[in-house]
Every structure is written in structure tokens, then in C-alpha cells.
Amino acid sequence: MASERGRVWLCGWLLAMALPAVADVITIRADEWLPYNGGSKMKPPGYMIEMADAIAKKNGHTLDYRNMPWENAVVAVREGLTDCAVGAYKADAPDLMFPSKGWGKSANAFYGYKDSAWRFDGMESLAKVRVGIAEGYSYGDDLDAYFEANKADPTKVIVVPVIGRAIVRLIARVVSRKVDVFLEDTNVATYGLKSAGIDDRIVSLGLAGQLDDVFIACTPKTPRGRELADMFDKGAEEMRKSGELAKILANYSLPDWDQAAP
């Protein structure tokens, strides 16, 4: 099943973080999820933020990008408290306004030490490992049900908070042997492991789903959301044709998902 993120519950401080859009300011909220998007003051900021910023500027807008927990970001977009979120799947919130094409391809995989004899081979194989997962993320119906049933048992499931970059915490749990494997998006895990310099030791131990499109998604609350989704859709194609998209993706060692070999 396709990878997903987010169970949506509105926190009390959401209103303070999700500022309504001013006429020429596009607000974007999301948790840190490099290489898609990073911290609001991080360099590089993530390729989706670079894409959104370039498209916004070409259309006379400025970008206001800030971080908040993913589940809160989805609620903020849905309620019209902010314009868009990046790193969204249609399964996260099908009521949001999506461009016609995604801004990347994503799949979840299990990661652990290269010398591990374990490989993911269906739900039954999870009984043999302690799995690290990120708080508030969803990984598909079967995996979600397993994690929910076992989240109180630290010999089976360890849930890490998503303050900052969840991938850093997940990698640390494997390195410290507090979990045997963690589950994460393949692009996020690859970027995080390479940045940590341990991508030769901690590797994929099996995909947990098929490739799925990941999007920028905008508010359904007002017509502005559909207009922004269409603007980003058109802008992404223009960036692809001009070569600007390839230059941005090169900074993250990523191919163009629309032109990569199947």
C-alpha cells in the first residue's frame, strides 16, 4: 500500500503558527522532511520549498514557510489557516487541492544494519524486530494497525517525536541499538543516512509499499487554494522545460521523477 503521513488532530497553538495568507504572501507549513523540505531557516531548505519559492516569485508572490507537526499542518491547510503544505499524499487528506501532477515519487522502506539477517517479508516478519516509527505518521492500514496494537510494547515498537527531523532520531535509535530497524520514506532515509555518513552501514532491508506521488497541497476552504494548486502545477512544468528543476534537484542528488527510468 502507498506510504502516507498524518493523523490529524488540532493542537491549541495551531492558530499562532498558521497565519492567514496576506494578498501577495503564500503560506506553507510542514514538518521537516528533507530532501522534500527542511527547517524554515535551513540551507538547503528542501527541493519542494525551492520549487515553490521560484514559482511564487515568478507569479508576483513571496513565500512564508514555517515548520509545524505534520498532522497540524494538514488541519491548518484544511481550515484555511494556511495556504499549502508540502510533502503530502492524496491519502493524507483527499479533500485538499492537489496539482494534477506530483512533485516526486515516494515509498516507505525498513532500514537497519547491513549485516542484519532480517528482511521485511510481510507482516509476520515484524515479530522478529523492534521497529522505530515517527509519531503522527501513517504507513498504510496494515502497518498502522500493527503499530497501534503494539505501541505500548517497547520490544516491538518505539515511537519517536517529530520535533525537528524525525529521521535523525530514528537513525540514532538504530545506531544506539534501541531499535533494530526503522521505517521511513526512501528519499528521506537516503538523504539522512548520507548526511550522517553511515549510508554504507545502514541500508534498506525491504520496501513496505509501492511508489506513490507526493505533492504540494493547498486549502479547499477558498477558491484561492485551487488557484494556487494550478499555479504550482503550471510552474513546475515550466521549470522542467527550462532546466531549472534539474538544477534544483541536482543539489539534492535526485533525478527528475518524471524522467527517471521505471
Residue, then its C-alpha position, 0 to 999 in steps of 0.5 A: m500500500a502507498s506510504e502516507r503521513g498524518r493523523v490529524w488532530l488540532c493542537g491549541w497553538l495551531l492558530a499562532m503558527a498558521l497565519p492567514a495568507v496576506a494578498d501577495v504572501i503564500t503560506i506553507r507549513a510542514d514538518e521537516w522532511l528533507p530532501y522534500n523540505g527542511g527547517s524554515k531557516m535551513k540551507p538547503p531548505g528542501y527541493m519542494i520549498e525551492m520549487a515553490d519559492a521560484i514559482a511564487k516569485k515568478n507569479g508576483h508572490t513571496l513565500d512564508y514557510r514555517n515548520m509545524p507537526w505534520e498532522n497540524a499542518v494538514v488541519a491548518v491547510r484544511e481550515g484555511l489557516t494556511d495556504c499549502a503544505v508540502g510533502a503530502y499524499k492524496a491519502d493524507a487528506p483527499d479533500l485538499m487541492f492537489p496539482s494534477k501532477g506530483w512533485g516526486k515519487s515516494a515509498n516507505a522502506f525498513y532500514g537497519y544494519k547491513d549485516s542484519a539477517w532480517r528482511f521485511d517479508g510481510m507482516e509476520s516478519l515484524a515479530k522478529v524486530r523492534v521497529g522505530i516509527a515517527e509519531g503522527y505518521s501513517y504507513g498504510d492500514d496494515l502497518d498502522a494497525y500493527f503499530e497501534a496494537n503494539k505501541a505500548d510494547p517497547t520490544k516491538v515498537i518505539v515511537v519517536p517525536v517529530i520535533g525537528r527531523a524525525i529521521v535523525r532520531l530514528i537513525a540514532r535509535v538504530v545506531s544506539r541499538k534501541v531499535d533494530v530497524f526503522l521505517e521511513d520514506t526512501n528519499v528521506a532515509t537516503y538523504g539522512l543516512k548520507s548526511a550522517g555518513i553511515d549510508d554504507r552501514i545502514v541500508s534498506l532491508g525491504l520496501a513496505g509499499q509501492l511508489d506513490d506521488v507526493f505533492i504540494a497541497c493547498t486549502p479547499k476552504t477558498p477558491r484561492g487554494r485551487e488557484l494556487a494548486d494550478m499555479f504550482d502545477k503550471g510552474a513546475e512544468e515550466m521549470r522542467k522545460s527550462g532546466e531549472l528543476a534539474k538544477i534544483l534537484a541536482n543539489y539534492s542528488l535526485p533525478d527528475w521523477d518524471q524522467a527517471a527510468p521505471 
